[in-house]
Amino acid sequence: MRINPVARLAAGIVVALGIVWSIDPVSAGVALVLELALFPLLRIPLRVFWTRTALIWIAAPLTGLTVLLYGRVSGVSYLDWAFVHITDGSIQLAVAGTIRVLALALPTVVLLIGVDPTELADGLAQRVKLPARFVIGALAAARLVGLLREDARMLELARRARGVGDRGRFRRFAGLAFAVLVLAVRRGSALATAMEARGFGGPGPRSWARDSAFGAREWALLAIAVVVAGVAVLAAVLTGWWTPVVG
């Protein structure tokens, strides 16, 4: 679905703000159920969805396990050994922590799948009114990440062909890192000169090649995010599970 990247980013932030204020499984659980029900509307292929979110599904249970073993001590104790102490309180926090990680991280990742960095930069500069010089500089840096990876690969092949750095993994890595740093500085200086020559950062108002449209679909997405966050908070309050982080 073609939606302005700024709206996607804002929707993820809205949902996160609705969940982050309370440590309870109800608000996060309700938000997670609603998120999973709404994700198909984005028409993301299942393979792409599972590939992009695989680390989240692994990290969430590990977070819960850590809280389970070393979390808050309260209620009935089930295991007490050295630093490990499993109680009712740690179990409750572990369940809430696992669900919260999923509810917070999944929309952030899923909503940004397929987002073009150039469109995001256009939206941040035109709609959010961030400084164009900062936005374009960040976009240029993001575009150069792929080139730096290719530079590192080619440098490693060239050094191996010349027999440089064959001994010692640390020395080989240090030499390669320094060479990539030099290339990055040179490439950045050339890019800065080119951008200066094309008038980037000039005193007058700049023009844009593409208009960052923000219409009904974007507002609908934000409204859905507000509803998800509101329903999650309301469910926790009505069931008595609302546990504010502060206060």
Order of alpha helices (4+ residues) and beta strands (2+ residues): alpha-alpha-alpha-beta-beta-alpha-alpha-alpha-alpha-alpha
